[in-house]
Amino acid sequence: MILVSSFFYLIWLIIYIFSIFVEFNQPNKVMKRLLFIFGLLLSGINYTIHAQEIPSPQSIIFETDMGNDIDDAMALDILYKNMDQDRINLLGISVHKNNPHAAEFIDIMNNWYGHKRIPIGVNTSSVTDMGAMDYCTKVCAMNDKDGMALFERSKKPKFEEAVEMYRRILAEQDDHSVVIVTVGFSTTMAALLKSPADNYSAMTGKELVEKKVKYFSIMAGEFENADHREFNIEQDLEAAKYFFENSPVPFIVTPFKLGTQVLYPAKSILNDFEWGRKHPFIEAYKNYLTMPYNCCTFDVIATYYACFPETENLTLSEEGEVEIYDGGKTRFTAKKGGRFRILSANEEQCRKIQEYFISTLTTKPKNIH
């Protein structure tokens, strides 16, 4: 758009200069037009400088086990809101919970927030369904007073195979431009790294990730309690080991403890969403655990970092490597040039993060008035 505008600006300027020569025998008009051109040139230079300062939206793909914990849905809300603000471009959502209602719930969310064109990938080889009667199933079954589905779906939803979706999307992106936010098991990530060349790219999955992905913002592991086997690591242990050992790009890790330090308050869920229409995220929250409860924000923090990598509200560790051992325990060892950095936050940082979550989640989406 900037290039097109500059082209027409240049054509107009040439025509205007030509008109000066036509009126060259009228000095006063010539001087006025020259001063006008000088002002336009200054404006054009200023426009170009400011246009270059506008950052491009960060491209993100969201990898989730939607349904196992409510913070996945909360994280997706944060992504939609940042997309509304042109801070990010959500290229796709991939779900690896083996429950058909997980993808259906994401489709409901896409429609409700006004982003129905975001593609959804499904990993049908997920290691476990973790129980079918989760909040996704319950929200999908909700009807209005007339017995009709409470929430809109796509008329003909088409869910892609997850790894194929990743390969298609990544092949189309600029080099080192995509952040993958992965907040569940490592099932799909390991499969992506192992994937062979296909119609979308002659590169293997590992080569494609190395070329197109900037980093992974991942919720996984625990590094202060040495005996803790964190859920996302433990549930698909072999995939996690493969992913951590073979990723060619860096990891920014949100550990278990950090997610417990920032709680989303139940009073906000109860009081801040009276918008005159049912909200799928709020219905999901109310159907996850017995209300009222405060929610840990494990996945939301990993998402927050991807949207605000320069934030002062999170602290990055030094570089290092992460080892997965003894059935799912994780250990971080500092190492210069290592691929892993661990996030942490003090009390004041946690307070500011919580304030951002409350402010953002309680803001109406762009398409709702």
C-alpha positions in Angstrom: 0.0 0.0 0.0 2.8 2.4 0.8 4.6 1.6 -2.5 1.4 2.2 -4.4 0.7 5.5 -2.7 4.3 6.7 -3.3 4.0 5.8 -7.0 0.9 8.0 -7.5 2.4 10.7 -5.3 5.4 10.8 -7.7 3.2 10.9 -10.9 1.2 13.7 -9.4 4.4 15.6 -8.5 5.8 15.3 -12.1 2.5 16.6 -13.5 2.6 19.5 -11.1 6.2 20.4 -12.0 5.3 20.4 -15.7 2.5 22.9 -15.0 5.1 25.3 -13.5 7.0 25.3 -16.8 3.7 26.1 -18.6 3.3 29.2 -16.4 7.0 30.1 -16.3 6.2 33.7 -17.5 4.2 34.3 -14.3 6.9 34.5 -11.5 4.5 34.8 -8.6 2.6 31.7 -9.5 5.9 29.8 -10.1 7.2 30.8 -6.6 4.0 29.8 -4.9 4.0 26.4 -6.6 7.7 25.8 -5.8 7.0 26.5 -2.1 4.0 24.2 -2.3 6.2 21.4 -3.8 8.8 21.9 -1.0 6.1 21.5 1.6 4.8 18.3 -0.1 8.3 16.9 -0.3 8.8 17.4 3.5 5.4 15.8 4.1 6.3 12.9 1.9 9.6 12.3 3.7 7.8 12.5 7.1 5.1 10.0 5.8 7.8 7.6 4.7 9.7 7.8 8.0 6.5 7.1 10.0 5.4 4.4 7.7 8.7 2.6 8.2 8.3 2.9 12.0 5.0 1.0 12.0 5.9 -2.6 13.0 4.4 -5.4 11.0 2.0 -7.6 13.0 3.7 -10.7 14.5 2.6 -13.9 12.8 1.6 -16.5 15.3 0.3 -20.1 15.1 -1.4 -21.4 18.3 -1.0 -25.0 19.3 -3.4 -26.1 22.0 -4.9 -29.1 23.9 -8.2 -27.1 24.2 -10.5 -28.7 26.8 -8.0 -29.9 29.3 -7.7 -26.6 31.1 -9.6 -23.3 30.8 -6.5 -21.2 30.3 -6.3 -22.4 26.7 -9.6 -20.6 25.9 -8.4 -17.6 27.9 -5.2 -17.5 25.8 -7.2 -17.7 22.6 -9.2 -14.6 23.7 -5.9 -12.7 24.2 -4.8 -13.7 20.7 -8.1 -12.5 19.2 -7.9 -9.2 21.0 -4.3 -8.6 19.9 -5.4 -9.4 16.4 -8.2 -6.8 16.6 -5.4 -4.3 17.5 -3.3 -5.3 14.5 -0.5 -6.4 16.9 -0.5 -10.0 15.7 -1.7 -12.0 12.7 -3.1 -15.4 13.9 -2.3 -17.6 11.0 -3.8 -20.8 12.3 -5.0 -22.8 15.4 -4.0 -26.4 15.8 -5.6 -28.7 18.4 -4.2 -32.0 19.6 -6.9 -33.1 22.0 -8.6 -36.2 20.6 -12.1 -35.0 21.2 -14.2 -33.8 18.1 -15.8 -31.1 20.2 -12.4 -29.4 20.8 -12.1 -28.3 17.2 -15.9 -27.5 17.1 -15.4 -25.2 20.2 -12.5 -23.4 18.5 -14.7 -22.9 15.4 -17.4 -21.4 17.7 -14.7 -19.1 19.2 -13.5 -18.0 15.7 -17.1 -17.2 14.7 -18.0 -15.4 17.9 -14.9 -13.2 17.9 -15.3 -12.3 14.2 -12.3 -14.3 12.9 -14.1 -17.2 11.2 -11.5 -17.5 8.4 -8.7 -18.6 10.7 -7.9 -22.2 9.7 -8.1 -25.0 12.3 -5.9 -28.0 12.2 -6.6 -31.3 14.1 -4.1 -33.9 15.1 -6.1 -37.2 14.9 -3.3 -39.2 16.3 -3.3 -37.5 19.7 -2.2 -39.8 22.5 -5.3 -39.4 24.7 -8.7 -37.8 24.7 -8.4 -36.9 28.4 -12.2 -37.5 28.8 -14.8 -36.4 26.4 -17.1 -34.5 28.8 -15.0 -31.4 29.1 -16.1 -27.8 28.7 -15.7 -28.0 24.9 -18.4 -30.7 24.8 -20.7 -28.8 27.2 -20.5 -25.5 25.3 -21.0 -27.2 22.0 -24.2 -28.8 23.4 -25.7 -25.5 24.5 -29.0 -24.5 23.0 -31.1 -21.3 23.2 -34.7 -21.1 24.5 -36.0 -22.2 21.1 -33.8 -25.3 21.1 -31.4 -24.0 18.5 -27.6 -24.1 18.9 -26.6 -21.2 21.2 -23.4 -20.4 19.3 -22.8 -19.9 15.6 -20.6 -22.4 13.8 -19.1 -22.3 10.3 -21.7 -23.7 7.8 -19.3 -26.3 6.5 -16.3 -26.4 8.8 -13.2 -27.9 7.3 -10.6 -29.0 9.7 -7.2 -29.7 8.2 -4.8 -32.4 9.3 -2.6 -30.5 11.8 0.9 -31.2 10.4 -0.3 -30.5 6.8 -1.7 -27.2 8.0 1.6 -26.2 9.6 3.5 -27.1 6.5 1.1 -25.2 4.2 1.2 -22.1 6.3 4.9 -22.1 7.1 5.8 -22.5 3.4 4.0 -19.3 2.6 5.7 -17.1 5.3 8.8 -15.0 5.3 11.9 -16.5 6.8 12.2 -16.4 10.6 8.9 -14.6 10.9 6.5 -17.0 12.7 6.2 -17.5 16.5 4.5 -20.8 17.4 2.7 -20.6 20.8 2.5 -24.2 22.0 0.6 -24.7 25.3 -0.3 -28.4 25.4 1.5 -31.6 24.7 4.4 -31.9 22.2 2.6 -34.4 20.0 2.1 -32.2 16.9 5.4 -30.4 17.3 7.4 -33.6 17.2 5.3 -34.9 14.2 6.0 -31.6 12.4 9.8 -31.9 12.9 9.7 -35.5 11.6 7.5 -34.7 8.6 9.0 -35.3 5.1 8.9 -33.0 2.0 5.4 -32.6 0.4 3.5 -30.5 -2.1 3.9 -27.4 0.0 7.7 -27.6 0.5 10.7 -29.6 -0.6 12.1 -29.2 2.9 11.7 -31.6 5.8 9.7 -30.4 8.8 12.9 -29.6 10.7 14.3 -27.6 7.8 11.0 -25.8 7.4 10.8 -24.9 11.1 14.5 -23.7 11.0 13.8 -21.5 8.0 10.4 -20.0 8.9 10.0 -20.0 12.7 11.5 -17.3 15.0 11.0 -19.2 18.2 8.5 -21.3 20.3 6.7 -19.7 23.2 5.9 -22.8 25.2 4.2 -23.7 28.4 6.0 -26.7 29.8 8.1 -28.0 32.6 9.0 -26.9 36.1 12.5 -25.9 37.2 12.3 -25.1 40.9 10.6 -28.2 42.3 12.9 -30.9 41.2 10.3 -33.7 41.8 7.5 -32.1 39.7 6.5 -33.9 36.5 4.6 -31.2 34.7 1.4 -32.2 32.9 2.3 -31.1 29.3 5.6 -32.9 29.4 4.3 -36.1 31.1 1.2 -36.7 28.9 3.3 -37.3 25.8 6.7 -37.9 27.1 8.4 -39.3 24.0 7.1 -36.4 21.9 8.4 -33.9 24.4 11.8 -35.5 24.5 12.0 -35.5 20.7 10.8 -31.9 20.4 13.1 -30.5 23.0 16.2 -32.4 21.7 15.6 -31.7 18.0 14.2 -28.2 17.6 16.4 -26.1 15.5 15.0 -22.8 16.9 14.9 -21.3 20.4 12.3 -21.8 23.2 10.9 -19.2 25.5 9.5 -21.3 28.4 6.7 -20.5 30.7 7.2 -22.9 33.6 4.5 -24.3 35.9 5.3 -22.1 38.9 4.9 -18.9 36.9 1.3 -19.9 35.9 0.4 -20.3 39.5 1.7 -16.9 40.5 -0.8 -15.0 38.2 -4.4 -15.9 38.9 -7.5 -14.7 37.0 -10.1 -13.8 39.6 -13.5 -15.5 39.6 -15.2 -12.1 40.6 -14.2 -10.8 37.1 -15.9 -13.7 35.4 -19.0 -13.2 37.5 -19.2 -9.4 37.2 -17.4 -8.0 34.2 -19.0 -9.8 31.2 -22.6 -8.6 31.3 -22.7 -7.7 27.6 -26.3 -8.8 26.9 -25.3 -11.9 25.0 -23.8 -15.3 25.8 -20.1 -15.6 25.7 -18.5 -19.0 24.8 -15.4 -18.4 26.8 -17.4 -17.4 29.9 -19.7 -20.4 29.5 -16.6 -22.6 29.2 -15.1 -21.1 32.3 -18.2 -21.8 34.3 -18.3 -25.4 33.1 -14.7 -26.2 33.7 -14.7 -26.3 37.5 -17.3 -25.5 40.2 -17.7 -21.7 40.5 -16.4 -19.6 41.9 -12.7 -20.4 41.3 -9.6 -18.4 40.4 -7.8 -19.6 37.3 -4.0 -20.2 36.9 -2.7 -18.5 33.7 0.0 -20.9 32.5 -1.0 -20.8 28.8 -2.1 -17.2 28.9 1.4 -16.0 30.0 3.1 -18.0 27.1 0.6 -16.2 24.8 1.2 -12.8 26.4 5.0 -13.1 25.8 4.5 -13.9 22.1 2.4 -10.7 21.8 4.7 -8.6 23.9 8.3 -10.0 23.7 9.7 -6.6 24.8 7.6 -6.4 27.9 9.2 -5.4 31.2 6.6 -7.5 33.1 8.5 -10.8 32.5 12.1 -11.6 33.2 14.2 -13.9 30.9 16.8 -16.2 32.3 20.2 -16.6 30.7 20.5 -19.0 27.8 20.7 -22.7 28.5 19.4 -26.2 27.7 16.5 -28.2 29.2 16.8 -31.9 29.9 13.7 -34.1 30.3 14.5 -37.1 32.6 13.0 -39.6 35.1 9.5 -39.8 33.5 8.9 -36.1 32.9 11.0 -34.1 35.3 12.8 -31.1 33.7 16.1 -29.6 34.4 17.6 -26.3 33.1 21.3 -25.9 32.8 22.8 -22.5 31.9 24.9 -22.6 28.7 26.0 -19.8 26.4 24.3 -20.1 23.1 21.7 -22.6 24.5 18.2 -22.7 22.9 16.2 -22.3 26.0 15.3 -19.3 28.2 13.0 -19.5 31.2 10.4 -16.8 32.1 9.9 -15.6 35.6 8.2 -12.6 37.3 8.4 -10.9 40.7 5.3 -9.8 42.7 5.0 -6.4 41.0 5.4 -7.9 37.5 2.7 -10.5 38.3 0.4 -7.7 39.4 0.9 -5.9 36.1 0.3 -9.0 34.1 -2.9 -9.8 36.0 -4.1 -6.2 35.3 -3.4 -6.6 31.6 -5.4 -9.9 31.5 -8.4 -8.4 33.3 -8.4 -5.3 31.2 -8.0 -7.2 27.9 -10.4 -10.1 28.5 -13.2 -7.8 29.8 -12.9 -5.6 26.6 -15.5 -6.4 24.0 -14.2 -7.9 20.8 -14.0 -5.6 17.8 -17.0 -7.1 16.1 -19.3 -6.8 19.2 -20.9 -3.4 19.9 
